[in-house]
Amino acid sequence: MTATVGVCVVGDGAIAQIHCRNVAANKNCQLLYIVGKTPSILKSIAEELKATALEDIEDALKDVRIRAVMIASPTVTHYEYIMQSLRAGKHVFCEKPLVTKPELVQECFEEARARGLHLLCGFMRRFDRNFSRLRASILNGDIGTLQLLHFSTKHSMAKLSDPTSFDMYHEVLSHELDLLCFFSGLQKPSEVFATSSQFPPPAGLGLPNSTPDVLVVVLKYEAGLTCVIELHNNVSYMYDQRVEASGEKGLLVAENERESTVASVSSDGTPSLSRSPEFYSQRYADAYRKESEHFLNVVINGVQPFITFDDCYNVAILAEAIKTACQTHSPVILK
Ligand SMILES: NC(=O)c1ccc[n+]([C@@H]2O[C@H](COP(=O)([O-])OP(=O)(O)OC[C@H]3O[C@@H](n4cnc5c(N)ncnc54)[C@H](O)[C@@H]3O)[C@@H](O)[C@H]2O)c1
């Protein structure tokens, strides 16, 4: 990469701050603006990173130095920011879920295509070294035909800034659904089964009472592949993200990351393992950095985006189908 591009980051929450720091540390671009709605945080991060704080995106979009906008504000704001930025001639990166309605995913990508601009969605798990390796093994035929994919996720949810618009199927599950498309090569399932249970949500997080606490999904594919996703929200004792892929010739397992692989046994015989990261910001720190490098590489050098319209569209369709299966207590058949 040679040229330097001006970047505007939209949002001043947890994930926006990760993107701001990665952009500020990248010598191929310059973080010029941060757009946010929490003045105290916005001012502090903008001062730290020597960027201009804005409460409105308009001035950033008028600035010809801005070639790229990275949107990391709440999901309900994504559609407007994507369209505004594309119409102003800027390339766009947007956090997942891009938008929740499949038809709006289509509209956003059509706008980008019509203007010759790039639109990339932040499915950062694709940049995780373990998941990349697991996929490469599947593609290499190491386990023969892929027959069963199993995702196990346990995590605790952060405090929500806007609980009313929170949709767990799109907000949380979209990561597993994206990896499923990534590993299986975009095959669409023919049948979707899902069930969920609710426990009282932890106080203070602002989670809607209807948010599933435990969610189990089974997706069946015509080619024979079965995928099982187990998601346990509000688990405070660990951050667990494992994947197993089994095929006719073998098994691949992506285990949790650990600080080190050194295990110990104390004098009373108690075994212990090195700690795993406790939150997404630690677990995927390297993946977020690679993701923003990839976006800049797309903008500056025109490399093919690693995440496409089909990926975002399929994730939105699957999240909706799983929500329907849970709410109607019946399987959903996809054409
Ligand atoms: N890829 C990932 O791993 C990941 C992780 C967390 C969140 N996300 C996604 O990132 C987005 C933001 O999530 P978050 O957890 O950082 O949110 P958050 O609740 O931590 O922060 C929201 C912030 O957005 C700001 N904001 C509110 N309205 C705004 C507007 N109109 N314009 C600009 N800023 C506005 C608020 O000031 C607040 O600080 C969501 O779409 C979420 O799904 C992705």
The ligand as an SDF file (V2000), in Angstrom:
LIG
                    3D

 44 48  0  0  0  0  0  0  0  0999 V2000
  -17.7740   -7.0350   15.1520 N   0  0  0  0  0  0  0  0  0  0  0  0
  -17.9360   -7.1290   16.4400 C   0  0  0  0  0  0  0  0  0  0  0  0
  -17.3100   -7.9580   17.0910 O   0  0  0  0  0  0  0  0  0  0  0  0
  -18.8870   -6.2020   17.1640 C   0  0  0  0  0  0  0  0  0  0  0  0
  -18.8240   -6.1250   18.5570 C   0  0  0  0  0  0  0  0  0  0  0  0
  -19.7000   -5.2350   19.1970 C   0  0  0  0  0  0  0  0  0  0  0  0
  -20.5980   -4.4840   18.4730 C   0  0  0  0  0  0  0  0  0  0  0  0
  -20.6290   -4.6150   17.1060 N   0  0  0  0  0  0  0  0  0  0  0  0
  -21.5690   -3.7980   16.3190 C   0  0  0  0  0  0  0  0  0  0  0  0
  -21.1030   -2.4430   16.3630 O   0  0  0  0  0  0  0  0  0  0  0  0
  -22.1850   -1.5310   16.4540 C   0  0  0  0  0  0  0  0  0  0  0  0
  -22.0200   -0.6720   17.7090 C   0  0  0  0  0  0  0  0  0  0  0  0
  -21.9840   -1.5120   18.8350 O   0  0  0  0  0  0  0  0  0  0  0  0
  -21.2970   -1.0770   20.2140 P   0  0  0  0  0  0  0  0  0  0  0  0
  -21.3560   -2.3170   21.0860 O   0  0  0  0  0  0  0  0  0  0  0  0
  -19.9910   -0.4200   19.9950 O   0  0  0  0  0  0  0  0  0  0  0  0
  -22.3200   -0.0220   20.7480 O   0  0  0  0  0  0  0  0  0  0  0  0
  -22.2510    0.7920   22.0880 P   0  0  0  0  0  0  0  0  0  0  0  0
  -23.5710    0.6260   22.7020 O   0  0  0  0  0  0  0  0  0  0  0  0
  -21.0200    0.4360   22.8890 O   0  0  0  0  0  0  0  0  0  0  0  0
  -22.0130    2.2750   21.5650 O   0  0  0  0  0  0  0  0  0  0  0  0
  -22.9310    2.9610   20.9130 C   0  0  0  0  0  0  0  0  0  0  0  0
  -22.2960    4.3350   20.7250 C   0  0  0  0  0  0  0  0  0  0  0  0
  -22.8030    4.8530   19.5220 O   0  0  0  0  0  0  0  0  0  0  0  0
  -22.9780    6.2200   19.7160 C   0  0  0  0  0  0  0  0  0  0  0  0
  -24.1080    6.6230   18.8890 N   0  0  0  0  0  0  0  0  0  0  0  0
  -25.4420    6.4970   19.1400 C   0  0  0  0  0  0  0  0  0  0  0  0
  -26.1430    6.9660   18.1020 N   0  0  0  0  0  0  0  0  0  0  0  0
  -25.2490    7.4200   17.1920 C   0  0  0  0  0  0  0  0  0  0  0  0
  -25.3610    8.0450   15.9360 C   0  0  0  0  0  0  0  0  0  0  0  0
  -26.5480    8.2710   15.3740 N   0  0  0  0  0  0  0  0  0  0  0  0
  -24.2110    8.3930   15.3000 N   0  0  0  0  0  0  0  0  0  0  0  0
  -22.9950    8.1520   15.8190 C   0  0  0  0  0  0  0  0  0  0  0  0
  -22.8360    7.5780   17.0230 N   0  0  0  0  0  0  0  0  0  0  0  0
  -23.9480    7.2080   17.6990 C   0  0  0  0  0  0  0  0  0  0  0  0
  -23.2670    6.4670   21.1850 C   0  0  0  0  0  0  0  0  0  0  0  0
  -22.6760    7.6930   21.5570 O   0  0  0  0  0  0  0  0  0  0  0  0
  -22.5890    5.2690   21.8610 C   0  0  0  0  0  0  0  0  0  0  0  0
  -21.3780    5.6280   22.4620 O   0  0  0  0  0  0  0  0  0  0  0  0
  -23.4490   -2.4080   16.4230 C   0  0  0  0  0  0  0  0  0  0  0  0
  -23.9000   -2.4900   15.1020 O   0  0  0  0  0  0  0  0  0  0  0  0
  -22.9760   -3.7680   16.8900 C   0  0  0  0  0  0  0  0  0  0  0  0
  -23.7330   -4.8390   16.3690 O   0  0  0  0  0  0  0  0  0  0  0  0
  -19.7770   -5.4320   16.4520 C   0  0  0  0  0  0  0  0  0  0  0  0
  1  2  1  0
  2  3  2  0
  2  4  1  0
  4  5  1  0
  4 44  2  0
  5  6  2  0
  6  7  1  0
  7  8  2  0
  8  9  1  0
  8 44  1  0
  9 10  1  0
  9 42  1  0
 10 11  1  0
 11 12  1  0
 11 40  1  0
 12 13  1  0
 13 14  1  0
 14 15  2  0
 14 16  1  0
 14 17  1  0
 17 18  1  0
 18 19  2  0
 18 20  1  0
 18 21  1  0
 21 22  1  0
 22 23  1  0
 23 24  1  0
 23 38  1  0
 24 25  1  0
 25 26  1  0
 25 36  1  0
 26 27  1  0
 26 35  1  0
 27 28  2  0
 28 29  1  0
 29 30  1  0
 29 35  2  0
 30 31  1  0
 30 32  2  0
 32 33  1  0
 33 34  2  0
 34 35  1  0
 36 37  1  0
 36 38  1  0
 38 39  1  0
 40 41  1  0
 40 42  1  0
 42 43  1  0
M  CHG  2   8   1  16  -1
M  END
$$$$
